Structures are given as structure tokens and as C-alpha cells.
Amino acid sequence: MKFPWVTARSARRDAAGDPAAASERKRRKRSLLRLRGAMVIPLAAVIGIGGSGCTSLLVSSHSSGATSEIAAPLHTNGGNIVDAAGGTVTITGVNWFGFETSTFAPHGLWARSYKSMLDQIAASGFNAIRLPYSNALFRPGNTANGINYTLNPDLKGLRGLALMDKIVDAATHRGLMIILDQHRPDASGQSPLPSAGMLSEQQWIGDWAMLARHYRSNPLIIGADLHNEPNGPATWGTGNPQTDWRLMAQKAGNAVLAANPGWLVFVEGVDHYQGQSYWWGGDLAAAKRYPVTLTEPNHLVYEAHDYGPGVYNQSWFQDKNFPHNLPAVWEKNWAYLKAQNIAPVLLGEFGGRSVGNDAEGTWQKALVSFLKQRGIGYTYWSWNPDSGDTGGILNDNWQTVIGAKLHLLHTYQFPAPGVRHGS
């Protein structure tokens, strides 16, 4: 989900805006019409590298003052993400987008420093960032822009992977986990399947293998969200190598694990299965019958995206039993995976402008309560305020938070792990 998905509102444009917004909005709206049928955590204390081949991470709880260690790398056990010692790890994070757009840098750096942004994310109680990027970020000639170098002097001259290094190193230094998200093939817009335009499937897989190797030494960069929101021609379980997203995900996921056996592989759903339609990337109904099979099966995390009536007024929001009908909708499409102990599921995107008593606010509050009850992790869309149809946690000034949104998310948060080097 991104501000180009706007249907009822115009995407905000400024010098750092995304030129693909208008065409992506129209494409999104056409697709939807066609297919319709806990606690505030301070910066975590951190500890060092253990001698047993795993990294020990210290987690600090603001509510109790207690600390406990988790051990990297992470893997999965049934419906949970767990650490090397078997302890459950729940991701409760945010999306901070921009690397996937024509700025080739996280948004907001025209208004403040990346360090203060990351400090605020961590101090707001989140333990992870889902970081979208486009493959064009790694190509020659795509220079970062929209950065105030007076506020960010140490970013001057950096681009592409070097700039990403700077951001993720600073994030993990603050104890934040990072999920890298291949959001687009290039800055012009999202694609239904990974290969599009000048990006081949081979290059998509090659870029993932490169990133997995590159970040192998940082235990808080925890995994790969292989492709954002498969939709349209994307299928699940058909066996067609040109359209079966499940087969593509297996191929890329195995390449990632060959390069970095410690990573988690996040596989999103599609938008339709057997005549039912759902949000882009949100339909995982076929995953039980046709599971993703990796060479290291205990590294698979399914991922869904889910939105409210502020993005599109789906039929379930118009049901006479709304909002009491929503848990059955979520259970059918993605939550069953954890409930039946098949695999963990992450809600990689959800968000909206209202957390009040209107339909959108009712949906958001019901969803956070459902996630908490089921123990399902999330990365909220978005930290940025410039998501045209959802807004963000930050106000438009890029400095202050929207208290009502943060208050809601504070009801379901887990501590952030961190790494301290040396003894």
C-alpha cells in the first residue's frame, strides 16, 4: 500500500513526490472494481555476540523494567516466529517508505534527520521497520534526492546500497529489526508480479541473493519480503510458471536462504482465488492446500495486507453485522494460518486516517484487537504522513505523532531487541 493507491482523495505531491501516483491510482481503482464480487518501549539495551554461533539480544520492557535475552537468528515453529532458543518473537513495527520512489531515499529527510526519525520510531514503541525499495535503487544513475544535507550531512554523496546501509545500520543500532521489502521493480509504480519492465525474474532473484549476502553479518536485518502485493495475473497453486506466484516465491526464497540461512522469507498472498477477491497481497486462502515449500521450511512467514473502507468500501464493510463479521473475513483469508499452526503470518500493511467511531476507525480498532487476541504481528502503514489514502502516524509536519493512532497501537506492542558489540 502506498499513496498512489488513492481512490477518493488526491495523492499529495511536492518536490519529493512520486510521479507514478496518478496512473497507479487509476489502475488500483479499476482492479478493485473489476475484482469486487503492549506497551510503550524505550530504546532497548543491547548485549554482545555469544560464543555458540548465535547472537544474544537483550529486550527491555518499559512496563515492568524487566529484561530478557533472545538469540538470533530467527526461525519459525508452527504458527510462531521464534529465536534460536525457542522463545516467541512478535513483530510490531511500521513501514517507512521512500526508497521505492523517485527520491531513492526514505521520505521526510527534507524535513528532519534520519537519526531523529529513527529515534522517534524506537521511542514510540515499535520494534521493527518494513523498508520498501525498488530494484532501480541499485542501478547506476539513480541518485538520491529530497534530502536536506544540512540536517543529514553524513548522507551527502551516498546513493543506492550505500545509502540503504546507512539507514539500516542506524536503525539496527537503535535495536530495530528490519524487513526489506521489494515494493516495485522501478520507481514508476507497483507491478502485479516481480518481473516487469526491465526487471527480469532472474535479476529479481539475483538482487535478493545480493542483499541476503550483503546483510548476513547484521542479525537484526531479519528477512526478505519477496514482492509487494501480487495481484491481477498472479495466481496461487496453478502450476503455471508464468503466473504462479507461489512457485516464484519458492525459487526466490531458496536463493535467499542459500545466501543467508538466517533470514526469514516473507511471502505475501495474491488478490483472488477460486472466484473470491480480496486486497492486493491479502488472499492466502490457497496457502494451506498449496503451501510454499522452501529448502529450509522453518524460515517461511506468510504475509497479508488488509485495509479499511477509507481505501475501498468492500462488501464486508457494508454487511449488516459489521464489524462483528470481520474476524471471519480475516480468518478465511489469512489468520487461519497461525490459528491452525501451519505457519506464522505477518500483517505487513494496514492503516487508515481515522481511529474514531466511523467505519474506518471501527475497522482499525477491531483489527488491532483481533491481532492482539491472535498474537499476530504487524508492520503498520505507515510512519510517513504522505500516504494519500491512509495518512500516517506522523502529522504532516513530519515532526509530531498523531496521538490517537499511537495510542491504539500502544495497546499491542512488543519490545525492541538490540545488539551491543564487545563485552
C-alpha positions as a Markdown table, in Angstrom:
| # | Residue | x | y | z |
|---|---|---|---|---|
| 1 | Met | 0.0 | 0.0 | 0.0 |
| 2 | Lys | 1.2 | 3.4 | -0.8 |
| 3 | Phe | -0.1 | 6.8 | -1.5 |
| 4 | Pro | -0.5 | 6.1 | -5.3 |
| 5 | Trp | -3.5 | 3.8 | -4.3 |
| 6 | Val | -5.7 | 6.8 | -3.5 |
| 7 | Thr | -9.3 | 6.3 | -4.8 |
| 8 | Ala | -11.3 | 9.0 | -3.0 |
| 9 | Arg | -8.5 | 11.5 | -2.3 |
| 10 | Ser | -5.7 | 13.0 | -4.3 |
| 11 | Ala | -2.2 | 12.0 | -3.5 |
| 12 | Arg | -0.2 | 14.8 | -2.1 |
| 13 | Arg | 2.6 | 15.9 | -4.4 |
| 14 | Asp | 5.7 | 18.0 | -3.6 |
| 15 | Ala | 9.2 | 18.2 | -4.8 |
| 16 | Ala | 9.9 | 14.8 | -3.3 |
| 17 | Gly | 6.6 | 13.2 | -4.5 |
| 18 | Asp | 6.1 | 10.2 | -6.7 |
| 19 | Pro | 5.3 | 10.9 | -10.4 |
| 20 | Ala | 3.6 | 7.5 | -10.7 |
| 21 | Ala | 0.8 | 8.4 | -8.3 |
| 22 | Ala | -1.9 | 9.4 | -10.8 |
| 23 | Ser | -1.6 | 6.3 | -13.0 |
| 24 | Glu | -1.3 | 3.9 | -10.1 |
| 25 | Arg | -4.4 | 5.3 | -8.5 |
| 26 | Lys | -6.4 | 4.7 | -11.7 |
| 27 | Arg | -5.0 | 1.2 | -12.1 |
| 28 | Arg | -5.8 | 0.3 | -8.5 |
| 29 | Lys | -9.4 | 1.6 | -8.7 |
| 30 | Arg | -10.0 | -0.3 | -11.9 |
| 31 | Ser | -8.7 | -3.5 | -10.4 |
| 32 | Leu | -10.8 | -3.2 | -7.3 |
| 33 | Leu | -14.0 | -2.5 | -9.3 |
| 34 | Arg | -13.2 | -5.5 | -11.6 |
| 35 | Leu | -12.4 | -7.9 | -8.8 |
| 36 | Arg | -15.1 | -7.0 | -6.3 |
| 37 | Gly | -17.6 | -9.9 | -6.4 |
| 38 | Ala | 1.8 | -3.7 | 24.7 |
| 39 | Met | 3.1 | -1.1 | 25.8 |
| 40 | Val | 5.5 | 1.9 | 25.1 |
| 41 | Ile | 9.1 | 0.6 | 24.8 |
| 42 | Pro | 12.2 | 2.8 | 25.3 |
| 43 | Leu | 15.3 | 2.2 | 23.3 |
| 44 | Ala | 16.4 | -1.3 | 24.1 |
| 45 | Ala | 19.6 | -2.1 | 26.0 |
| 46 | Val | 21.8 | -4.4 | 24.0 |
| 47 | Ile | 24.3 | -7.2 | 24.6 |
| 48 | Gly | 27.1 | -8.9 | 22.7 |
| 49 | Ile | 27.7 | -11.8 | 20.3 |
| 50 | Gly | 27.5 | -15.1 | 22.1 |
| 51 | Gly | 30.0 | -17.9 | 21.7 |
| 52 | Ser | 27.6 | -20.5 | 20.5 |
| 53 | Gly | 27.2 | -19.3 | 16.9 |
| 54 | Cys | 24.1 | -17.2 | 17.7 |
| 55 | Thr | 23.7 | -13.6 | 18.7 |
| 56 | Ser | 22.2 | -12.8 | 22.1 |
| 57 | Leu | 19.8 | -9.8 | 22.1 |
| 58 | Leu | 18.5 | -8.1 | 25.2 |
| 59 | Val | 14.9 | -7.0 | 25.3 |
| 60 | Ser | 13.8 | -4.3 | 27.7 |
| 61 | Ser | 10.2 | -3.9 | 28.8 |
| 62 | His | 9.1 | -0.4 | 29.8 |
| 63 | Ser | 6.1 | -1.6 | 31.8 |
| 64 | Ser | 7.9 | -3.9 | 34.1 |
| 65 | Gly | 11.5 | -2.8 | 33.9 |
| 66 | Ala | 12.5 | -6.5 | 33.2 |
| 67 | Thr | 14.9 | -7.6 | 30.5 |
| 68 | Ser | 15.2 | -10.9 | 28.8 |
| 69 | Glu | 17.5 | -12.2 | 26.1 |
| 70 | Ile | 16.6 | -13.5 | 22.7 |
| 71 | Ala | 19.0 | -15.3 | 20.4 |
| 72 | Ala | 19.4 | -14.7 | 16.7 |
| 73 | Pro | 18.9 | -15.9 | 14.0 |
| 74 | Leu | 15.2 | -16.2 | 14.0 |
| 75 | His | 13.2 | -19.1 | 12.5 |
| 76 | Thr | 9.7 | -20.4 | 12.7 |
| 77 | Asn | 7.9 | -23.1 | 14.8 |
| 78 | Gly | 4.4 | -23.9 | 13.8 |
| 79 | Gly | 2.5 | -20.6 | 13.8 |
| 80 | Asn | 5.2 | -18.6 | 15.6 |
| 81 | Ile | 8.4 | -16.8 | 14.8 |
| 82 | Val | 10.9 | -17.9 | 17.4 |
| 83 | Asp | 14.5 | -17.2 | 18.3 |
| 84 | Ala | 17.4 | -19.7 | 18.4 |
| 85 | Ala | 16.4 | -20.6 | 22.0 |
| 86 | Gly | 12.7 | -21.2 | 21.1 |
| 87 | Gly | 11.3 | -18.0 | 22.6 |
| 88 | Thr | 8.4 | -16.4 | 20.7 |
| 89 | Val | 9.2 | -13.1 | 18.8 |
| 90 | Thr | 6.3 | -10.9 | 17.8 |
| 91 | Ile | 6.9 | -8.2 | 15.2 |
| 92 | Thr | 5.1 | -4.9 | 16.0 |
| 93 | Gly | 6.5 | -2.4 | 13.6 |
| 94 | Val | 5.9 | 0.3 | 11.0 |
| 95 | Asn | 6.5 | 0.9 | 7.3 |
| 96 | Trp | 8.8 | 3.8 | 6.4 |
| 97 | Phe | 8.7 | 4.2 | 2.6 |
| 98 | Gly | 10.6 | 6.2 | 0.0 |
| 99 | Phe | 13.4 | 4.1 | -1.2 |
| 100 | Glu | 11.0 | 2.6 | -3.8 |
| 101 | Thr | 10.0 | 6.0 | -5.2 |
| 102 | Ser | 11.8 | 8.5 | -7.4 |
| 103 | Thr | 13.5 | 10.1 | -4.4 |
| 104 | Phe | 15.5 | 6.8 | -3.9 |
| 105 | Ala | 15.6 | 7.7 | -0.2 |
| 106 | Pro | 13.3 | 7.4 | 2.7 |
| 107 | His | 10.7 | 10.2 | 2.7 |
| 108 | Gly | 10.9 | 13.0 | 5.2 |
| 109 | Leu | 14.6 | 13.6 | 5.1 |
| 110 | Trp | 13.9 | 17.0 | 3.6 |
| 111 | Ala | 12.3 | 18.0 | 6.9 |
| 112 | Arg | 14.5 | 16.3 | 9.6 |
| 113 | Ser | 17.4 | 14.0 | 10.1 |
| 114 | Tyr | 17.2 | 10.2 | 9.7 |
| 115 | Lys | 18.7 | 9.8 | 13.1 |
| 116 | Ser | 15.9 | 11.8 | 14.8 |
| 117 | Met | 13.3 | 9.9 | 12.7 |
| 118 | Leu | 14.7 | 6.5 | 13.9 |
| 119 | Asp | 14.9 | 7.7 | 17.5 |
| 120 | Gln | 11.3 | 8.6 | 17.3 |
| 121 | Ile | 10.2 | 5.3 | 15.8 |
| 122 | Ala | 12.0 | 3.4 | 18.5 |
| 123 | Ala | 10.8 | 5.7 | 21.3 |
| 124 | Ser | 7.2 | 5.2 | 20.0 |
| 125 | Gly | 7.4 | 1.6 | 21.0 |
| 126 | Phe | 7.9 | -0.1 | 17.6 |
| 127 | Asn | 10.4 | -3.0 | 17.3 |
| 128 | Ala | 10.7 | -3.2 | 13.5 |
| 129 | Ile | 10.7 | -1.3 | 10.2 |
| 130 | Arg | 9.5 | -2.7 | 7.0 |
| 131 | Leu | 11.6 | -0.9 | 4.5 |
| 132 | Pro | 10.3 | -0.8 | 0.9 |
| 133 | Tyr | 12.7 | -0.4 | -2.0 |
| 134 | Ser | 12.7 | -0.7 | -5.8 |
| 135 | Asn | 15.3 | -2.7 | -7.7 |
| 136 | Ala | 16.1 | 0.6 | -9.6 |
| 137 | Leu | 17.7 | 1.7 | -6.4 |
| 138 | Phe | 20.7 | -0.5 | -7.1 |
| 139 | Arg | 21.2 | 0.6 | -10.7 |
| 140 | Pro | 23.7 | 3.2 | -11.9 |
| 141 | Gly | 22.4 | 6.8 | -12.4 |
| 142 | Asn | 19.6 | 6.8 | -9.9 |
| 143 | Thr | 20.7 | 9.4 | -7.4 |
| 144 | Ala | 19.0 | 10.1 | -4.1 |
| 145 | Asn | 17.1 | 13.4 | -3.8 |
| 146 | Gly | 14.7 | 15.0 | -1.4 |
| 147 | Ile | 17.4 | 15.0 | 1.3 |
| 148 | Asn | 18.3 | 18.1 | 3.3 |
| 149 | Tyr | 22.0 | 17.6 | 3.7 |
| 150 | Thr | 22.3 | 20.4 | 6.3 |
| 151 | Leu | 20.2 | 18.1 | 8.5 |
| 152 | Asn | 21.7 | 14.9 | 7.2 |
| 153 | Pro | 25.4 | 15.8 | 6.4 |
| 154 | Asp | 26.6 | 12.2 | 6.7 |
| 155 | Leu | 24.3 | 11.1 | 3.8 |
| 156 | Lys | 25.9 | 13.5 | 1.3 |
| 157 | Gly | 27.3 | 11.6 | -1.7 |
| 158 | Leu | 25.6 | 8.4 | -0.8 |
| 159 | Arg | 23.2 | 6.6 | -3.1 |
| 160 | Gly | 21.7 | 3.1 | -3.6 |
| 161 | Leu | 23.0 | 0.3 | -1.4 |
| 162 | Ala | 25.4 | 2.6 | 0.4 |
| 163 | Leu | 22.5 | 4.9 | 1.5 |
| 164 | Met | 20.4 | 1.9 | 2.5 |
| 165 | Asp | 23.4 | 0.7 | 4.6 |
| 166 | Lys | 23.4 | 3.9 | 6.4 |
| 167 | Ile | 19.7 | 3.8 | 7.2 |
| 168 | Val | 19.6 | 0.2 | 8.3 |
| 169 | Asp | 22.8 | 0.3 | 10.3 |
| 170 | Ala | 21.4 | 3.3 | 12.2 |
| 171 | Ala | 18.0 | 1.5 | 12.7 |
| 172 | Thr | 19.5 | -1.7 | 14.0 |
| 173 | His | 21.9 | 0.2 | 16.2 |
| 174 | Arg | 18.8 | 1.5 | 17.9 |
| 175 | Gly | 17.5 | -2.1 | 18.4 |
| 176 | Leu | 15.0 | -2.0 | 15.5 |
| 177 | Met | 14.6 | -5.1 | 13.3 |
| 178 | Ile | 14.5 | -4.6 | 9.6 |
| 179 | Ile | 12.4 | -6.4 | 6.9 |
| 180 | Leu | 13.5 | -5.5 | 3.4 |
| 181 | Asp | 10.5 | -5.2 | 1.0 |
| 182 | Gln | 10.8 | -5.4 | -2.8 |
| 183 | His | 8.0 | -3.0 | -3.3 |
| 184 | Arg | 8.4 | -2.2 | -7.0 |
| 185 | Pro | 10.7 | -3.1 | -9.9 |
| 186 | Asp | 11.4 | 0.6 | -10.6 |
| 187 | Ala | 10.2 | 4.0 | -9.3 |
| 188 | Ser | 7.3 | 4.2 | -11.8 |
| 189 | Gly | 4.9 | 2.0 | -9.9 |
| 190 | Gln | 4.0 | -1.4 | -8.4 |
| 191 | Ser | 3.8 | -4.5 | -10.6 |
| 192 | Pro | 1.5 | -7.5 | -10.3 |
| 193 | Leu | 4.4 | -9.9 | -10.4 |
| 194 | Pro | 8.1 | -9.4 | -9.7 |
| 195 | Ser | 9.4 | -9.3 | -13.3 |
| 196 | Ala | 8.2 | -6.2 | -15.1 |
| 197 | Gly | 9.6 | -3.7 | -17.4 |
| 198 | Met | 13.4 | -4.0 | -17.5 |
| 199 | Leu | 13.5 | -6.3 | -14.4 |
| 200 | Ser | 13.7 | -10.0 | -15.2 |
| 201 | Glu | 12.8 | -12.8 | -12.8 |
| 202 | Gln | 16.5 | -13.7 | -12.8 |
| 203 | Gln | 17.5 | -10.2 | -11.8 |
| 204 | Trp | 14.9 | -10.0 | -9.1 |
| 205 | Ile | 16.2 | -13.2 | -7.6 |
| 206 | Gly | 19.8 | -12.0 | -8.1 |
| 207 | Asp | 19.1 | -8.8 | -6.2 |
| 208 | Trp | 17.6 | -10.7 | -3.3 |
| 209 | Ala | 20.6 | -13.0 | -3.1 |
| 210 | Met | 22.9 | -10.0 | -3.2 |
| 211 | Leu | 21.0 | -8.3 | -0.3 |
| 212 | Ala | 20.9 | -11.5 | 1.7 |
| 213 | Arg | 24.7 | -12.0 | 1.4 |
| 214 | His | 25.4 | -8.3 | 2.0 |
| 215 | Tyr | 23.5 | -8.1 | 5.3 |
| 216 | Arg | 24.4 | -11.5 | 6.6 |
| 217 | Ser | 26.5 | -10.1 | 9.4 |
| 218 | Asn | 23.7 | -8.0 | 10.9 |
| 219 | Pro | 21.3 | -10.2 | 12.9 |
| 220 | Leu | 18.7 | -7.5 | 13.2 |
| 221 | Ile | 18.1 | -7.4 | 9.4 |
| 222 | Ile | 15.8 | -10.4 | 9.7 |
| 223 | Gly | 14.4 | -11.1 | 6.3 |
| 224 | Ala | 13.1 | -10.6 | 2.8 |
| 225 | Asp | 9.5 | -9.6 | 1.8 |
| 226 | Leu | 9.9 | -11.1 | -1.7 |
| 227 | His | 7.4 | -9.0 | -3.6 |
| 228 | Asn | 4.8 | -6.4 | -2.6 |
| 229 | Glu | 1.2 | -7.2 | -3.3 |
| 230 | Pro | 0.9 | -9.8 | -6.1 |
| 231 | Asn | -2.3 | -9.2 | -8.0 |
| 232 | Gly | -4.1 | -9.3 | -11.3 |
| 233 | Pro | -2.5 | -12.1 | -13.4 |
| 234 | Ala | -0.8 | -13.5 | -10.2 |
| 235 | Thr | -2.2 | -16.9 | -9.3 |
| 236 | Trp | -1.6 | -19.4 | -6.5 |
| 237 | Gly | -1.3 | -23.1 | -7.0 |
| 238 | Thr | -2.0 | -23.2 | -10.7 |
| 239 | Gly | 1.4 | -24.6 | -11.6 |
| 240 | Asn | 1.8 | -22.1 | -14.4 |
| 241 | Pro | 5.5 | -20.8 | -14.2 |
| 242 | Gln | 4.4 | -17.6 | -15.8 |
| 243 | Thr | 1.8 | -16.7 | -13.3 |
| 244 | Asp | 2.0 | -18.9 | -10.2 |
| 245 | Trp | 3.3 | -16.5 | -7.6 |
| 246 | Arg | 3.8 | -19.4 | -5.1 |
| 247 | Leu | 6.4 | -21.1 | -7.5 |
| 248 | Met | 8.2 | -17.8 | -8.0 |
| 249 | Ala | 8.4 | -17.2 | -4.3 |
| 250 | Gln | 9.8 | -20.7 | -3.7 |
| 251 | Lys | 12.5 | -20.1 | -6.2 |
| 252 | Ala | 13.5 | -16.7 | -4.8 |
| 253 | Gly | 13.1 | -17.8 | -1.2 |
| 254 | Asn | 15.5 | -20.7 | -1.8 |
| 255 | Ala | 18.1 | -18.4 | -3.4 |
| 256 | Val | 17.8 | -16.1 | -0.3 |
| 257 | Leu | 18.3 | -18.9 | 2.1 |
| 258 | Ala | 21.3 | -20.2 | 0.1 |
| 259 | Ala | 22.9 | -16.8 | 0.5 |
| 260 | Asn | 21.8 | -16.2 | 4.1 |
| 261 | Pro | 20.4 | -19.2 | 6.0 |
| 262 | Gly | 19.5 | -17.0 | 9.0 |
| 263 | Trp | 16.9 | -14.9 | 7.2 |
| 264 | Leu | 13.1 | -15.2 | 7.3 |
| 265 | Val | 11.3 | -15.4 | 3.9 |
| 266 | Phe | 8.1 | -13.4 | 3.9 |
| 267 | Val | 5.6 | -14.4 | 1.2 |
| 268 | Glu | 2.6 | -12.3 | 0.5 |
| 269 | Gly | -0.8 | -13.6 | -0.8 |
| 270 | Val | -2.5 | -12.7 | -4.1 |
| 271 | Asp | -5.8 | -10.8 | -4.6 |
| 272 | His | -8.1 | -13.6 | -5.8 |
| 273 | Tyr | -8.6 | -17.3 | -5.5 |
| 274 | Gln | -11.5 | -19.5 | -6.8 |
| 275 | Gly | -13.7 | -16.6 | -7.6 |
| 276 | Gln | -13.2 | -14.6 | -4.4 |
| 277 | Ser | -11.4 | -11.3 | -4.5 |
| 278 | Tyr | -9.6 | -9.5 | -1.7 |
| 279 | Trp | -7.0 | -6.9 | -1.1 |
| 280 | Trp | -3.8 | -7.0 | -3.2 |
| 281 | Gly | -1.4 | -9.4 | -1.4 |
| 282 | Gly | -4.1 | -10.3 | 1.2 |
| 283 | Asp | -5.5 | -13.5 | -0.1 |
| 284 | Leu | -3.7 | -16.5 | 1.4 |
| 285 | Ala | -6.7 | -18.8 | 1.3 |
| 286 | Ala | -4.9 | -21.3 | -1.0 |
| 287 | Ala | -1.7 | -21.5 | 1.1 |
| 288 | Lys | -3.0 | -24.5 | 3.1 |
| 289 | Arg | -3.7 | -26.6 | 0.0 |
| 290 | Tyr | -0.7 | -25.3 | -1.9 |
| 291 | Pro | 2.0 | -24.3 | 0.6 |
| 292 | Val | 5.2 | -22.6 | -0.2 |
| 293 | Thr | 7.9 | -25.2 | 0.1 |
| 294 | Leu | 11.4 | -24.0 | 0.9 |
| 295 | Thr | 14.6 | -25.9 | 1.3 |
| 296 | Glu | 14.6 | -24.6 | 4.9 |
| 297 | Pro | 10.9 | -24.8 | 5.8 |
| 298 | Asn | 11.3 | -23.3 | 9.2 |
| 299 | His | 12.0 | -19.9 | 7.7 |
| 300 | Leu | 8.7 | -19.2 | 6.0 |
| 301 | Val | 6.4 | -16.4 | 7.1 |
| 302 | Tyr | 3.2 | -15.7 | 5.2 |
| 303 | Glu | 2.3 | -12.1 | 4.9 |
| 304 | Ala | -1.1 | -10.4 | 4.2 |
| 305 | His | -2.2 | -6.8 | 3.6 |
| 306 | Asp | -5.6 | -5.6 | 4.8 |
| 307 | Tyr | -7.3 | -2.2 | 4.5 |
| 308 | Gly | -10.4 | -0.4 | 5.5 |
| 309 | Pro | -13.3 | 1.5 | 3.9 |
| 310 | Gly | -11.2 | 4.6 | 3.5 |
| 311 | Val | -9.2 | 2.8 | 0.8 |
| 312 | Tyr | -12.2 | 1.0 | -0.8 |
| 313 | Asn | -15.6 | 0.2 | 0.6 |
| 314 | Gln | -15.6 | -3.5 | 0.2 |
| 315 | Ser | -18.7 | -5.6 | 0.6 |
| 316 | Trp | -17.8 | -6.8 | 4.1 |
| 317 | Phe | -17.8 | -3.2 | 5.4 |
| 318 | Gln | -21.4 | -2.9 | 4.2 |
| 319 | Asp | -22.6 | -6.1 | 5.9 |
| 320 | Lys | -25.4 | -5.7 | 8.4 |
| 321 | Asn | -23.3 | -7.4 | 11.0 |
| 322 | Phe | -20.3 | -5.1 | 10.6 |
| 323 | Pro | -17.9 | -5.0 | 12.5 |
| 324 | His | -18.8 | -8.4 | 14.1 |
| 325 | Asn | -18.4 | -10.1 | 10.7 |
| 326 | Leu | -14.7 | -9.0 | 10.3 |
| 327 | Pro | -13.0 | -11.8 | 12.3 |
| 328 | Ala | -14.5 | -14.4 | 9.9 |
| 329 | Val | -13.2 | -12.5 | 6.9 |
| 330 | Trp | -9.7 | -12.2 | 8.3 |
| 331 | Glu | -9.8 | -15.9 | 9.4 |
| 332 | Lys | -10.8 | -17.1 | 6.0 |
| 333 | Asn | -8.1 | -15.1 | 4.1 |
| 334 | Trp | -5.0 | -15.2 | 6.3 |
| 335 | Ala | -5.4 | -15.6 | 10.1 |
| 336 | Tyr | -6.2 | -19.3 | 9.8 |
| 337 | Leu | -2.5 | -20.0 | 9.0 |
| 338 | Lys | -1.5 | -19.1 | 12.6 |
| 339 | Ala | -4.7 | -20.5 | 14.2 |
| 340 | Gln | -4.1 | -23.9 | 12.6 |
| 341 | Asn | -0.4 | -23.8 | 13.4 |
| 342 | Ile | 0.5 | -24.0 | 9.7 |
| 343 | Ala | 2.9 | -21.1 | 9.7 |
| 344 | Pro | 3.3 | -17.6 | 11.1 |
| 345 | Val | 1.5 | -14.8 | 9.4 |
| 346 | Leu | 2.5 | -11.1 | 9.5 |
| 347 | Leu | 0.1 | -8.4 | 8.7 |
| 348 | Gly | 2.6 | -6.4 | 6.6 |
| 349 | Glu | 0.3 | -3.5 | 5.9 |
| 350 | Phe | -2.8 | -2.0 | 7.4 |
| 351 | Gly | -3.7 | 1.6 | 8.2 |
| 352 | Gly | -6.2 | 4.4 | 7.8 |
| 353 | Arg | -6.8 | 8.0 | 8.6 |
| 354 | Ser | -9.5 | 7.5 | 11.3 |
| 355 | Val | -9.3 | 5.7 | 14.6 |
| 356 | Gly | -12.6 | 7.2 | 15.7 |
| 357 | Asn | -16.1 | 5.9 | 15.7 |
| 358 | Asp | -16.8 | 6.0 | 12.0 |
| 359 | Ala | -16.5 | 2.9 | 9.8 |
| 360 | Glu | -12.8 | 3.2 | 9.2 |
| 361 | Gly | -12.0 | 3.8 | 12.9 |
| 362 | Thr | -14.2 | 1.0 | 13.9 |
| 363 | Trp | -12.4 | -1.3 | 11.4 |
| 364 | Gln | -8.9 | -0.3 | 12.7 |
| 365 | Lys | -9.8 | -0.8 | 16.3 |
| 366 | Ala | -11.4 | -4.1 | 15.6 |
| 367 | Leu | -8.3 | -5.3 | 13.7 |
| 368 | Val | -5.8 | -4.3 | 16.3 |
| 369 | Ser | -7.8 | -6.1 | 18.9 |
| 370 | Phe | -8.0 | -9.2 | 16.7 |
| 371 | Leu | -4.2 | -9.2 | 16.1 |
| 372 | Lys | -3.6 | -8.9 | 19.8 |
| 373 | Gln | -6.0 | -11.7 | 20.6 |
| 374 | Arg | -4.4 | -14.0 | 18.0 |
| 375 | Gly | -0.8 | -13.0 | 18.6 |
| 376 | Ile | -0.3 | -11.9 | 15.0 |
| 377 | Gly | 2.5 | -9.5 | 14.3 |
| 378 | Tyr | 2.2 | -6.4 | 12.1 |
| 379 | Thr | 4.0 | -3.5 | 10.4 |
| 380 | Tyr | 1.7 | -0.6 | 10.2 |
| 381 | Trp | 1.2 | 1.5 | 7.1 |
| 382 | Ser | 2.7 | 3.9 | 7.5 |
| 383 | Trp | 5.1 | 6.0 | 9.6 |
| 384 | Asn | 5.0 | 8.6 | 6.7 |
| 385 | Pro | 2.2 | 11.2 | 6.6 |
| 386 | Asp | 2.3 | 11.3 | 2.8 |
| 387 | Ser | 0.3 | 8.1 | 2.1 |
| 388 | Gly | -2.6 | 9.8 | 0.4 |
| 389 | Asp | -5.4 | 7.4 | 1.3 |
| 390 | Thr | -4.3 | 6.4 | 4.8 |
| 391 | Gly | -2.1 | 9.1 | 6.2 |
| 392 | Gly | 0.5 | 8.0 | 8.7 |
| 393 | Ile | 1.5 | 8.0 | 12.3 |
| 394 | Leu | 3.3 | 11.3 | 11.8 |
| 395 | Asn | 1.4 | 14.6 | 11.2 |
| 396 | Asp | 2.0 | 16.5 | 8.0 |
| 397 | Asn | 4.8 | 18.5 | 9.7 |
| 398 | Trp | 6.9 | 15.3 | 9.8 |
| 399 | Gln | 7.7 | 16.0 | 13.4 |
| 400 | Thr | 4.9 | 15.2 | 15.7 |
| 401 | Val | 2.8 | 12.0 | 16.0 |
| 402 | Ile | -1.0 | 11.6 | 15.8 |
| 403 | Gly | -1.7 | 10.7 | 19.4 |
| 404 | Ala | -4.9 | 8.7 | 18.8 |
| 405 | Lys | -3.2 | 6.4 | 16.3 |
| 406 | Leu | -0.2 | 5.8 | 18.5 |
| 407 | His | -2.5 | 5.2 | 21.5 |
| 408 | Leu | -4.3 | 2.5 | 19.6 |
| 409 | Leu | -1.1 | 0.8 | 18.5 |
| 410 | His | 0.4 | 1.1 | 22.0 |
| 411 | Thr | -2.3 | -1.4 | 23.1 |
| 412 | Tyr | -0.4 | -4.1 | 21.1 |
| 413 | Gln | 3.4 | -3.7 | 21.0 |
| 414 | Phe | 6.4 | -5.8 | 21.9 |
| 415 | Pro | 9.9 | -4.7 | 23.0 |
| 416 | Ala | 12.6 | -4.0 | 20.5 |
| 417 | Pro | 15.8 | -6.2 | 20.6 |
| 418 | Gly | 19.2 | -4.6 | 20.1 |
| 419 | Val | 22.8 | -5.6 | 19.7 |
| 420 | Arg | 25.8 | -4.4 | 21.8 |
| 421 | His | 29.2 | -5.1 | 20.3 |
| 422 | Gly | 32.0 | -6.2 | 22.6 |
| 423 | Ser | 32.0 | -7.4 | 26.1 |
